[in-house]
Amino acid sequence: MKIDIAKISDDLAMDETITDYDFWKALGQIEDELFDVQRRNQPIPFRLIQQRRIISIARHKRSGN
């Protein structure tokens, strides 16, 4: 299944029901999960990498940078 990272991040950035805090919190949770996976010396799930990228792009677009 192909995921359109640009479209999803655009949609998230435009969604006024999602706050900057929500983006920050989601990224923190993903980073915590990635840390746990690495600590257990397990393979990193690709979905986590995709989620982190999508939210990072959306947050960047939202801030206007």
C-alpha distances in whole Angstrom, upper triangle without the diagonal:
4,6,10,12,15,15,14,17,19,19,20,23,24,24,28,27,26,28,29,30,26,24,27,27,23,23,26,24,21,24,26,23,22,26,26,23,25,29,28,27,23,20,18,15,12,12,15,15,13,15,18,17,16,19,21,20,21,24,25,25,27,30,30,30
4,7,9,12,12,12,14,16,17,18,20,22,22,26,26,24,27,27,28,25,23,26,26,22,22,25,24,21,23,25,23,22,26,26,24,25,29,28,27,24,21,19,16,12,12,15,14,11,13,16,15,14,17,19,18,19,22,23,22,24,27,27,27
4,6,9,9,8,11,13,13,14,17,18,19,22,22,21,23,23,25,22,19,22,22,19,19,22,21,18,21,23,21,20,24,25,23,24,28,28,27,24,21,18,15,12,10,13,12,9,10,13,12,10,14,15,14,15,18,19,18,20,23,24,24
4,6,5,6,9,10,11,12,14,16,17,20,21,19,22,22,24,21,19,22,23,19,19,22,22,19,22,24,23,22,26,27,25,26,30,30,29,26,23,20,18,14,13,15,14,10,12,14,11,9,13,14,12,13,16,17,16,18,21,21,21
4,6,5,6,8,10,11,12,14,15,19,20,17,19,19,21,18,16,18,19,16,16,19,19,16,18,22,20,19,23,24,23,24,27,28,27,25,22,19,16,13,12,13,11,8,9,10,8,6,9,11,9,10,13,14,13,15,18,18,18
4,6,5,6,9,10,10,12,14,18,19,17,19,18,21,19,16,19,21,18,17,21,21,19,21,24,23,22,25,27,26,27,30,31,30,28,25,22,20,17,15,16,14,11,12,13,10,7,10,11,8,9,12,12,11,13,16,15,16
4,5,5,6,9,10,11,12,16,17,16,18,19,21,19,16,20,21,18,18,22,22,20,22,25,24,24,27,29,28,29,32,33,32,30,27,24,21,18,16,17,16,13,13,15,12,9,12,13,10,10,14,14,12,14,17,17,18
4,5,5,6,9,10,11,14,15,13,16,16,18,16,14,17,18,15,15,19,19,17,20,22,21,21,25,26,25,27,30,30,30,28,25,22,19,16,14,15,14,11,10,12,10,7,9,11,9,8,12,13,12,13,16,17,18
4,5,5,6,9,10,13,14,12,14,14,16,14,11,14,16,13,13,17,18,16,18,21,20,20,23,25,25,26,29,30,30,27,25,21,19,17,15,15,14,11,10,10,9,5,6,8,6,5,8,10,8,10,13,13,14
4,5,5,6,9,12,14,12,14,14,17,16,13,17,18,16,16,20,21,19,21,24,24,24,27,29,28,29,32,34,33,31,29,25,23,20,18,18,17,14,13,14,12,9,10,11,8,6,10,10,8,9,12,12,14
4,6,5,6,10,11,11,13,14,17,15,13,17,18,16,17,20,21,19,22,25,24,24,28,29,29,30,33,34,34,32,29,26,23,21,18,19,18,15,14,15,14,10,11,13,11,8,11,13,10,11,14,15,17
4,5,5,8,9,7,10,11,13,11,9,13,14,12,13,17,17,16,19,21,21,22,25,26,26,28,30,31,32,30,28,24,22,20,17,17,17,14,12,13,12,9,8,10,9,6,8,11,9,9,12,14,16
4,6,8,10,8,9,9,13,11,9,13,15,14,14,17,18,18,20,23,23,23,26,28,28,29,32,33,33,32,30,26,24,22,19,19,18,16,14,14,13,10,9,10,8,5,7,8,6,5,9,10,12
4,6,9,9,10,12,15,13,12,16,18,17,18,21,22,21,23,26,26,27,29,31,31,33,35,36,37,35,33,29,27,25,22,22,22,19,17,17,16,13,12,14,12,8,10,12,9,7,11,12,15
4,5,6,9,11,13,11,11,15,16,15,17,20,20,20,23,25,25,26,28,30,30,32,34,35,36,34,32,29,26,25,22,21,22,19,16,17,17,14,12,15,14,10,11,14,12,10,13,14,17
4,5,7,10,12,11,12,15,16,16,18,20,21,22,24,26,26,28,30,31,32,34,36,37,38,36,35,31,29,28,24,24,24,22,19,20,20,16,14,16,16,12,12,15,13,10,13,15,18
4,6,10,11,9,11,14,14,14,17,19,19,20,23,24,25,26,29,30,30,32,34,35,37,35,34,30,28,27,23,23,24,22,18,19,20,17,15,17,17,13,13,17,15,12,15,18,20
4,7,8,6,7,11,11,11,13,15,16,17,19,21,21,23,25,26,27,29,31,32,33,31,30,27,25,24,21,19,20,19,15,16,17,14,11,14,14,10,10,14,13,10,13,16,18
4,5,5,7,9,10,11,13,14,15,17,19,20,21,23,25,26,27,29,30,32,33,32,31,28,26,25,22,21,21,20,17,16,17,15,12,13,14,11,10,13,13,10,11,14,17
4,5,5,6,9,10,11,12,14,16,17,18,20,21,23,25,26,27,29,31,32,31,30,26,25,24,22,20,20,19,16,15,16,14,11,11,12,10,7,10,11,8,9,12,14
4,5,5,6,8,10,10,12,14,15,16,18,20,21,23,24,26,27,29,30,29,29,25,25,24,22,19,20,20,16,15,17,16,12,13,15,13,10,13,15,12,12,16,17
4,5,5,6,9,10,11,12,14,15,17,18,20,21,23,24,26,27,29,27,27,23,22,22,19,17,18,17,14,13,15,13,10,12,14,11,10,13,14,12,13,17,18
4,5,5,6,9,10,11,12,14,15,16,18,20,21,23,24,26,27,26,25,21,20,19,17,15,15,14,11,10,12,10,6,8,10,8,6,10,12,10,11,14,15
4,6,5,6,9,10,11,12,14,15,16,19,20,21,22,25,26,25,24,21,21,20,18,15,16,16,13,11,13,13,9,9,12,11,8,11,14,12,12,16,16
4,5,5,6,9,10,11,12,14,15,17,19,20,21,23,24,24,23,20,20,20,17,15,16,16,13,11,14,14,10,12,15,13,11,15,17,15,16,19,20
4,5,5,6,9,10,11,12,14,15,17,18,20,21,23,21,21,17,16,16,14,11,13,13,9,8,11,11,8,10,13,12,11,14,16,15,16,19,20
4,5,5,6,9,10,10,12,14,15,16,18,20,21,20,19,16,15,15,13,10,11,12,9,6,9,10,7,7,11,11,10,12,15,14,15,18,18
4,5,5,6,9,10,10,12,14,15,16,18,20,19,19,16,16,17,15,12,13,14,12,9,13,14,11,11,15,15,13,15,18,17,18,21,20
4,5,5,6,9,10,11,12,14,15,17,18,18,18,15,14,15,13,10,12,14,11,10,13,14,11,13,16,16,15,18,20,19,20,23,23
4,5,5,6,9,10,11,12,14,15,17,15,15,11,11,12,10,7,9,10,8,7,10,11,10,11,14,15,14,17,19,19,20,23,22
4,5,5,6,9,10,10,12,14,15,15,15,11,12,13,13,9,10,12,10,8,11,13,12,12,15,16,15,17,20,20,20,23,22
4,5,5,6,9,10,10,12,14,14,15,12,13,15,14,11,12,15,13,11,15,17,15,15,19,19,18,20,23,23,23,26,25
4,5,5,6,9,10,11,12,11,12,10,10,12,11,8,11,13,12,11,14,16,15,16,19,20,19,21,24,24,25,28,27
4,5,5,6,9,10,11,10,10,7,9,10,11,7,9,12,11,10,13,15,15,15,18,19,19,21,23,24,25,27,26
4,5,5,6,9,10,10,11,10,12,14,15,11,12,16,15,13,16,18,17,17,21,22,21,23,26,26,26,29,27
4,5,5,6,9,9,11,10,12,15,15,12,14,17,16,15,18,20,19,20,23,24,24,25,28,29,29,32,31
4,5,5,6,5,7,6,9,12,13,10,12,15,15,14,17,20,19,20,23,24,24,26,28,29,30,32,31
4,5,5,6,7,7,10,13,15,12,13,16,17,15,18,21,20,20,23,25,25,26,29,30,30,32,31
4,5,8,10,11,14,17,18,15,16,20,20,18,21,24,23,23,26,28,27,28,31,32,32,35,33
4,5,9,10,13,16,18,16,17,20,20,20,22,25,25,25,28,29,29,31,33,34,34,37,36
4,7,9,12,15,17,15,16,20,20,19,22,25,25,25,27,29,29,30,33,34,35,37,35
4,6,9,12,14,13,14,17,18,18,20,23,23,23,26,28,28,29,32,33,34,36,35
4,6,9,12,11,12,15,16,16,18,20,21,22,24,26,26,28,30,31,32,34,33
4,6,9,7,8,11,12,12,14,16,17,18,20,22,23,24,26,27,28,30,29
4,5,6,7,9,10,11,13,15,16,17,19,21,22,23,25,26,28,30,29
4,5,5,6,9,10,11,12,14,15,17,18,20,21,23,24,26,27,26
4,5,5,6,9,10,10,12,14,15,16,18,20,21,22,24,26,25
4,5,5,6,9,10,11,12,14,15,16,18,20,21,22,24,24
4,6,5,6,9,10,11,12,14,15,16,18,20,21,23,22
4,5,5,6,9,10,11,12,14,15,16,18,20,21,21
4,5,5,6,8,10,11,12,14,15,16,18,20,20
4,6,5,6,9,10,10,12,14,15,17,18,18
4,6,5,6,9,10,10,12,14,15,17,16
4,6,5,6,9,10,11,12,14,16,16
4,5,5,6,8,10,10,12,14,14
4,5,5,6,9,10,11,13,12
4,5,5,6,8,10,11,10
4,5,5,6,9,10,11
4,5,5,6,9,9
4,5,5,6,6
4,5,5,6
4,5,8
4,6
4
